[in-house]
Amino acid sequence: MNELLLSVPDMSCEHCVRAITGEVTCVAGVESVDVRLETRTVRVTGSADEADVRAAIAEAGYEAA
């Protein structure tokens, strides 16, 4: 199992957290998603491809740095 930590500097509220969590959870290979507003990070564990996770974050309306 791999762990991926991405910064999402544009997150500003709980709506952002829910939107990102919802999109990333649907990515094939994602075992768990931990979105932290206070640090503006998204931690993903599983076998998901980083490009797919970044695309899901973009689908939610945000950009992973």
ZAZA-534517 format. One record per residue: x negated, z negated, y negated of N, C-alpha, C in turn; residue in one letter; residue number from 1. Coordinates in nm, 4 decimals, m for minus. Atoms other than C-alpha are relative to their C-alpha. Layout:
PT        nx        nz        ny       cax       caz       cay        cx        cz        cy  type  seq
PT         X         Z         Y         X         Z         Y         X         Z         Y     a  NUM
...
This chain:
PT        nx        nz        ny       cax       caz       cay        cx        cz        cy  type  seq
PT   m0.0848    0.0000    0.1170    0.0000    0.0000    0.0000   m0.0898    0.0000   m0.1239     m    1
PT    0.0757   m0.0107    0.1243   m0.1325    0.0938   m0.3442    0.0731   m0.0708   m0.1127     n    2
PT   m0.0590    0.0591    0.1197   m0.0750   m0.0681   m0.6809   m0.0410    0.0849   m0.1196     e    3
PT    0.0218   m0.0811    0.1188   m0.0425    0.1273   m1.0041    0.0464   m0.0801   m0.1201     l    4
PT   m0.0357    0.0713    0.1226   m0.0437   m0.0342   m1.3494   m0.0097    0.0978   m0.1161     l    5
PT   m0.0058   m0.0930    0.1120    0.0661    0.1780   m1.6438    0.0454   m0.0726   m0.1267     l    6
PT   m0.0403    0.0516    0.1300    0.0983    0.0952   m2.0124    0.1080    0.0913   m0.0568     s    7
PT   m0.1078   m0.0753    0.0643    0.4203    0.2009   m2.1865    0.0220   m0.0631   m0.1376     v    8
PT    0.0002    0.0667    0.1301    0.3623    0.1110   m2.5532    0.1302    0.0104   m0.0784     p    9
PT   m0.1238   m0.0172    0.0761    0.7025    0.2347   m2.6771    0.1141   m0.0913    0.0446     d   10
PT   m0.1059    0.0914   m0.0435    0.9041   m0.0266   m2.4839    0.0220   m0.1066   m0.1066     m   11
PT   m0.0258    0.0991    0.1035    1.0810   m0.2584   m2.7239    0.1166   m0.0940    0.0291     s   12
PT   m0.1165    0.0838   m0.0257    1.3881   m0.4124   m2.5591    0.0356    0.0005    0.1494     c   13
PT   m0.0436    0.0085   m0.1401    1.5662   m0.4986   m2.2353    0.0611    0.1313    0.0482     e   14
PT   m0.0517   m0.1312   m0.0389    1.7372   m0.1583   m2.2378   m0.1139    0.0862    0.0530     h   15
PT    0.1179   m0.0750   m0.0443    1.3907   m0.0019   m2.2061   m0.0383   m0.0419    0.1420     c   16
PT    0.0364    0.0539   m0.1309    1.3139   m0.2264   m1.9103    0.0953    0.0520    0.1070     v   17
PT   m0.0995   m0.0457   m0.0980    1.6379   m0.1357   m1.7315   m0.0103    0.1498    0.0240     r   18
PT    0.0085   m0.1453   m0.0141    1.5990    0.2370   m1.7987   m0.1209    0.0395    0.0853     a   19
PT    0.1216   m0.0317   m0.0753    1.2423    0.2502   m1.6681    0.0115   m0.0470    0.1440     i   20
PT   m0.0162    0.0535   m0.1352    1.3177    0.0280   m1.3701    0.0915    0.0893    0.0828     t   21
PT   m0.0945   m0.0844   m0.0714    1.6141    0.2440   m1.2735   m0.0595    0.1320    0.0429     g   22
PT    0.0596   m0.1295   m0.0332    1.4197    0.5685   m1.2854   m0.1136   m0.0131    0.1013     e   23
PT    0.1170    0.0142   m0.0870    1.1006    0.4451   m1.1180    0.0409   m0.0448    0.1402     v   24
PT   m0.0479    0.0468   m0.1307    1.2916    0.2724   m0.8374    0.0404    0.1174    0.0895     t   25
PT   m0.0472   m0.1164   m0.0762    1.4237    0.6155   m0.7302   m0.1124    0.0902    0.0496     c   26
PT    0.1126   m0.0845   m0.0401    1.0758    0.7648   m0.6819   m0.0349   m0.0277    0.1466     v   27
PT    0.0363    0.0138   m0.1412    0.9877    0.8287   m0.3181   m0.1323   m0.0747    0.0138     a   28
PT    0.1215    0.0755   m0.0268    0.7313    0.5807   m0.1896   m0.0140   m0.1283   m0.0805     g   29
PT    0.0067    0.1224    0.0813    0.8002    0.3072   m0.4463    0.0556   m0.1158    0.0824     v   30
PT   m0.0432    0.1206   m0.0720    0.8172   m0.0324   m0.2753    0.0572   m0.1031   m0.0980     e   31
PT   m0.0489    0.0940    0.1010    0.8560   m0.2455   m0.5891   m0.0435    0.0456   m0.1387     s   32
PT    0.0270   m0.0328    0.1398    0.8649   m0.2095   m0.9675    0.0106   m0.1283   m0.0798     v   33
PT   m0.0018    0.1169    0.0872    0.7786   m0.4815   m1.2180   m0.0277    0.0486   m0.1424     d   34
PT    0.0125   m0.0459    0.1380    0.8419   m0.3848   m1.5815   m0.0039   m0.1234   m0.0896     v   35
PT    0.0203    0.1166    0.0869    0.7106   m0.6394   m1.8337    0.0044    0.0410   m0.1459     r   36
PT   m0.0153   m0.0328    0.1406    0.8349   m0.6076   m2.1892   m0.1084   m0.0653   m0.0846     l   37
PT    0.0965    0.0741    0.0816    0.5963   m0.8725   m2.3243   m0.1397    0.0616    0.0012     e   38
PT    0.1309   m0.0655   m0.0068    0.2893   m0.6782   m2.2070    0.0123    0.1522   m0.0071     t   39
PT   m0.0291   m0.1439    0.0032    0.4560   m0.3337   m2.2181   m0.0704    0.0748    0.1138     r   40
PT    0.0615   m0.0601   m0.1178    0.3397   m0.2554   m1.8666    0.1025    0.0217    0.1106     t   41
PT   m0.0794   m0.0281   m0.1194    0.4881   m0.1109   m1.5500   m0.0952   m0.0075    0.1187     v   42
PT    0.0805    0.0146   m0.1208    0.3413   m0.2235   m1.2170    0.0832    0.0501    0.1172     r   43
PT   m0.0698   m0.0612   m0.1128    0.4391   m0.0163   m0.9143   m0.0847   m0.0203    0.1243     v   44
PT    0.0688    0.0098   m0.1274    0.3485   m0.0912   m0.5543    0.0678    0.0940    0.0989     t   45
PT   m0.0512   m0.0912   m0.1014    0.3878    0.1453   m0.2618   m0.0919    0.1189    0.0150     g   46
PT    0.0796   m0.1198   m0.0250    0.2716    0.4923   m0.1706    0.0395    0.1150   m0.0927     s   47
PT   m0.0457   m0.1039    0.0930    0.4278    0.6798   m0.4647   m0.1179    0.0659   m0.0710     a   48
PT    0.0988   m0.0758    0.0740    0.2283    0.9488   m0.6406    0.0070   m0.0378   m0.1481     d   49
PT    0.0033    0.0394    0.1413    0.1172    0.8529   m0.9934    0.0724    0.1011   m0.0885     e   50
PT   m0.0668   m0.1033    0.0801    0.2400    1.1840   m1.1341    0.1521   m0.0140    0.0083     a   51
PT   m0.1443    0.0187   m0.0166    0.5866    1.1163   m0.9919    0.0496   m0.1213   m0.0769     d   52
PT   m0.0368    0.1205    0.0751    0.5936    0.7678   m1.1441   m0.0006    0.0302   m0.1503     v   53
PT    0.0061   m0.0377    0.1413    0.4846    0.9055   m1.4828    0.1185    0.0895   m0.0383     r   54
PT   m0.1141   m0.0877    0.0258    0.7555    1.1733   m1.4579    0.1298   m0.0804   m0.0082     a   55
PT   m0.1191    0.0847    0.0027    1.0186    0.9066   m1.3861    0.0068   m0.0787   m0.1305     a   56
PT    0.0040    0.0715    0.1278    0.9075    0.7071   m1.6907    0.0382    0.0957   m0.1131     i   57
PT   m0.0357   m0.1011    0.0999    0.9324    1.0262   m1.8970    0.1490    0.0312    0.0054     a   58
PT   m0.1431   m0.0252   m0.0163    1.2808    1.0873   m1.7557    0.0829   m0.1103   m0.0655     e   59
PT   m0.0679    0.1127    0.0646    1.3780    0.7432   m1.8859   m0.0141    0.0058   m0.1521     a   60
PT    0.0150   m0.0164    0.1440    1.2618    0.8548   m2.2313   m0.1229   m0.0631   m0.0600     g   61
PT    0.1194    0.0688    0.0460    0.9201    0.6900   m2.2515   m0.1242    0.0725    0.0491     y   62
PT    0.1251   m0.0612   m0.0409    0.5581    0.7922   m2.2199   m0.0979   m0.1069    0.0477     e   63
PT    0.1022    0.0924   m0.0521    0.3054    0.6126   m2.0009   m0.1350    0.0408   m0.0561     a   64
PT    0.1320   m0.0274    0.0576   m0.0323    0.5840   m2.1690   m0.1063   m0.0061    0.1080     a   65
